[in-house]
Amino acid sequence: MMNYERSHPWLTFSANLRQAPLDLWVLLGECQSKIEHIAGVPLRPDMAKNMQTLYLAKGVRATTAIEGNTLTEEQVLAHIEDKLELPPSREYLRQEVDNIIKACDMIRQDALSAKPALCSSEQIKAFNLAALHDLPLNEDAVPGEVSKFRVTVGHYRAAPREDCEYLLERLCDWVNGPDFAPQGELVVGMAILKAILAHLYIAWIHPFGDGNGRTARLVEFDVLLKAGVPVPSAHLLSNHYNFTREEYYRQLDYASKSKGDVMRFITYAVQGLRDGLREQVNLIREQQRDVAWRSYIYGVYRNARGTVVTRQRDLVLDLSRRKEPVSRADITRTSLRIAKIYSRVSEKTLARDLQFLGRKNLIKEVAIKSRLNGSQISGYIANKGLIDAFLPARRQRDADA
């Protein structure tokens, strides 16, 4: 008998998925469906790039914030765009973030290559090495190497050091093996289970002197990408763990104290993934709606020529970028383009354009509150609801259904 079998008998490298509740399989089916939808929707190049960058920032910020990094999502975005300025005393925070960005890029390039989609202990160590690169560490933490000292996290004692190399090999053999073979068409669904359980087992084994959580989440990211999950969606689990950090730690703690009951942790993780995927689908739907609206506007003005119609078209298009109604006084500040256009004409011209676009039903006049005194004033917003008429006909759900 090996030492871990006495101290950590729940490290069985098995999960009785046949006893998983029906609700979990339904969740996995929904996740797979939404992932396939996200993967198959073409976006405008600028939208695709923005979505990629946004969710990279969210995922990187999440996995470092769980470990105490205090940079905000906006600061991580600024770093990705090479615009972040920090005092010397906080440079280590940038390094932590930069390490995960580079690790995610390494994983992305590897996943998109033709290399076999297998997990290995050398790869797990490489993820730890990348996560801890150039960071100030305790002497018992050597990046990319199993710690020679017993690791304790709160009240949890990691697996015996002398067994960790063996345990990592066992973990890789397990996740590469038949237990996670696709069940019917549930290819991505099984990969989600594999990713979550690999994460959980690395947290249980805790082989490294530091960076175990980041390493576990990088392994999770790697498994998802290699299963064909789109890059933005593969960041969602880390984002969920950070949003629900207290619950994340509670579920990890319960999983160890329950001696191997993994279903609660799996369900918690899959529910968060499902919710994140719903948000992404809604974001994509809004982007597609915007594309359809702009195509509709260009279609309306397809045969029109001249300065007047170009000016009116540009006004509608630039108003379409605003989520909230714009007051009459702020119309000419909608965009730099609109400011230039209307600086060359009179106020009466702007008033006529607004009236014409209102009659065409391309914009709506609505009542808004003045920022100066709170009184009711006129505001204008693009009437994007017009294109809802092009959606398939369906009965509206009752509010209390």
N, C-alpha and C positions, 0 to 999 in steps of 0.2 A: 504494500500500500504506500502510495506517495503521500507526502506531508499535506498537500492541498486537499486530499480526500478526507483527511481528518478535520482540517480547519475550515475548508470551504466545500462541503459536500454538495452544495447546489451547483457547482461548476460541472454539470453533467454533459454539456454540449448536446443537448437535445431539447426539443420543445414539442409537446404533444398537440400539434396544430389541429388534429382531428377533433379535439375537444374545445377548440376555439368557438366562442359564441357566434351565432348567426349574424348578429349585429356587426361583428368585426369583419366578416367576409363581405357584408354589404358595404361597409366603409371602404374596404380595399377595392371593391369593384367600382365604387364612385371615384376613388382616387385615380385608378387606372384610366377610367373613361375621361376624366378631366385632363389628365396628363396627355392622353392621345389627342384630345381636342386642342390643347395648347400647342403641342408639337406640330400639328397640321395646319395651323392658321398663319398665313403669310402676313407680315406687318410691313408698313413703310420702313425703309432703312433707318430713319431717324428714330422712329418709335421702337424698333427692335434694339437699337443701340442703347436708348434710354432705359428700356426695361432691363437689359442685361446689366447695365451699370448700377441701376437702382437696387436690384436684388443682390448683386455682388456686395454692395455697401451694406445692405441689410444683414446678409448672412455673415459677413466678416465682422461687422460691429457686434452682432449677436454672440458669436462664438468667443470673442475676446471679452465682451462685457460680462458674460457669465463668470469669467475668471477675474473680474475686477477692473478691467480697462474702462476708463471714464470718458473716452472720446465719444462724441455723439455721432449719429448717423450722418448729419450734415458735415461734420469734420472728416469722417471716413470718405465721404464723397469728394470733399475738397482734396484729400490726399490722393485718391484715385486720379483726380484731374491735375495733380501736381500743384495745388494751390494752398496747401495747408502750411501754416506757420505756427510753430510751437516754441516756447522757451526751452533752453537746454535741460532744465529740470524735468521736462515732460517728454523728452525725445524717446525714452524707452517705450512710451505708449504708441508712438508712431511705429517703432520697430516691431512691436507685437502685432499691430495691424498689418504692417507690410509683410511680415512673415506669412500670415494667413492668406493674404492676397496672392503672394507668389506660390504658395502651396496649392491654392485653388486653381491657379493658372496651369501649374504643372499637372495637376489631376485632370483638368479639362483637356489639355493637349494629349495626355496619355489615353484618356477615355475615347477621344475622337480618332485615335489611330487604329491600326489593324491589330494591335497587340491583344493577346488573350485576356479576357475579362476575369482574371483570377486574383484572389487575395493571397498575399504571402507575408510571412513575418518580417522579411527584409523590407517590404513595402511599408508596413506599419511603422517600423523603426525609422524609415526615411521620412514619413510624415511627422514623427516626433522631432526628428532632427530639423526639419524645415520650420516647425512651429516654434522651436526654442532658439533658432539661429541668432547669435549675437545678443542674447538677453542676459542680464545679470542673474545668476542662479546660485543656489546653495551647492556646496561641494559634493553632496550626495546625488546631484542631478547632472548626468552627462547626456547631452542631447543625442538621441538615437540609440542609446544603450540601456539595457535593463539595469535598473538600480541594484547595487549590491547591498543596500540598506533597506530594512523593513519600512514600508511606507504606511502611514496612517492618515486618514482623511476624516476629521471629526472623530466619531466613535468607530469608524469602520477601519479595520485592518486589512491591508491588501494581501493578496495571495503570497505564500512563501517565496522568497527570492530564488531559491534553488530550483523551483518548479516553473518559473515564469517563461523560460525559453520553450519548455515543453508545452505549456498552456497556450502560448501564441501559435505554435505549430498545430495543436489540436483545434484551436479556433479556426484557423485557415482551412484545415482539412474539412471541418464541419460545414463552413459556409460555402465551400467549393463543391460540396457533395450533394447527394440526391435528396436530402431533406428539403432543399429549396428549389427543387425542379418545378417548372411551371405546372400549375394545376389547371388543365384545360387551356383556356385562353388567358388565364390570370398570370401572365408573364411578369408584368411590372408589379402587380400586387405581391407576388412572391419575393421579388427583389426588394420591395419595401420592408417586408418582414425580415429578410436577410440583413438589410442595412441597420434596422433598429436593434436586432439581436446582436450583431457584431459590435455596435456601439455599447450596448448594455454589458457584454462580456468583457470588453476592454476596461470599462469602468469597474467591473468586479475584480478583474485580475490586477489592474492598476500597476502595470509592469515598470513604469518609468518614474524617475525621481521627481519630474515635473511635467506638465503639459499633457497629462493623460486624458482630460476632458476634451481638449482641443484635438488631440490625436483621434479620439473616438469619433468626434464629429466629422473630421476629415475622412476617416474610413467610411462613414455613413454617406458622405457626399460622393466619394469615389464609387461606392457600390451603386448608388442611384444613377450616376452618369453612365456607368458601364451597362446599365440596364436600359438605356435609351431615354431616361428622364431629361427633359430640356434643362439647360443650365440654370435659368432663373428659378425653376421649380425645385431643383435639387438643394437650394439654399433654405427652403421653407422650414425644414425641421429644426435647424439651428435657431431660426427666427422664433419659432414657437417655443422652444425651450427657454429662450431669453425672456420672451413676453410673460411666460408663466414660471419664472425662475423658482419661486418657492415650491410650486407643485412639482417641478422637475426634480428638485432635490428630494422632495417627499416621496415621489414615485421610485427614484433610485434607492432610497433608504428602505422602502417597503419591499422592493424586489429582493434585496439581500436578506432582510429579516424574515421574509416569508420562505426562505430556503429554496428559491428557484421558481417561485410563481411569477411568470413573466407576462401573463395576459393583461394585467392592469397597466403595466408600463407600455406594452404594445398598443393597447387601446387608447391610452392617453396620447401617445405620439401620433397615431394614425388620425385621431380626431383633429389634432392640431394641423396636420398636413392637409387633411380634407378642407378645413376652414381656410387655410392659406391658398389652396388651389382655387377655391370658390372666389376669393378676392382677386386672384390673377385672371380668372375667366371674366369676371366683371370688368376688370381694367382693360382687357383685350376687347371685350364687347363695346366699351365706350370708345376705344380707339377706332374700331371698325365703323362704329356709328359716325364718328367724326369724318372718317374717309368717305363714307356714303353721303354725308351731308355736303361735303366740299364738292364731291362729284356732281351732286344734284345742283348746287349753285352754278358750277361751270356749265352744266347742261342748260340751265335757265338762260344763261347769257351766251350760249354757244354761237348764235348767229348775230349777236349784237356787236356793233362797232362804235367807236368814238370815245371821247374823254368822259362824258357823263356816265355812260353805262359802266365803263371800267372803274370809275370812282365809286359808283354805287356797289358794284360787285366786291371791290376791295374792302369797302366798309363792312359789308355783311361778313366776309371771310374773317376779318380781323376781330369783329365783335364775337365771332364764333369761338375764339380762343379764350374768351372770358367766361368763367363759370357763373358769376353773379351779374345782375343787371348793372349797366353803366349809366350814371346820371347824365342828363342833357349837357351839363357843364363840363363833364369829363370825356365826352365822346371823342373830341379831337386829341385826347391823350390816350386813346385806346392802344395805339402803336406809333412807332416813329413814322411808318409809312403814312398812316392816316393824318398825323400831325402835319407832315409835309404837304399832302394833297390839299387839305382844307385851309392851310395857311395862304393859299393862292386864290381862294374864293371867299364869298361873303357869308355871313351868318344865315342870310335868307336861303342861300344855296344849300347849306347843311339842313336847314329846316325842311326844304322841299324834298331833299333826298330821303330824310327820315319818314316823311309823309308817304312818299312813293313806295318805299320798301315796306312800310306798314300796310299799305293797300295791297301790295303783292303777297302779303302774309309771310314775308321772309324775316321780318323782325317783329317783336311784340313790345308794345309800350306798357309798362307795369308801374305800380306805385311803390316807391322805396322811401326810406327815411333819410332826410338830409343829415350829413355828418356835422353840419354846423349847429343846427338847433333842434334836430329830431322831427321836423315837420315833414309832411308827405310831399314828395316831389316826383316828377316823371323820370323813369329809368327805361333803358332799352336793352333787349337781349335777343340774340338770334333765335329764331323759332325752329329749333332742331326737331321739335315734335312732328313737323311735317313728314319726315321720312318714316315715322312709325307706321304710317299708312301702308308702307311697303312690306311690313312684317307679315308673316302668315296669319290668317284669321284664326282666332282662338277665343274660346269663352274665358272671360276673366274669372279668376278664383274669388270666391266670397271672402270677405275680410276675416270672418270667424271660422273659415274652413280649416 
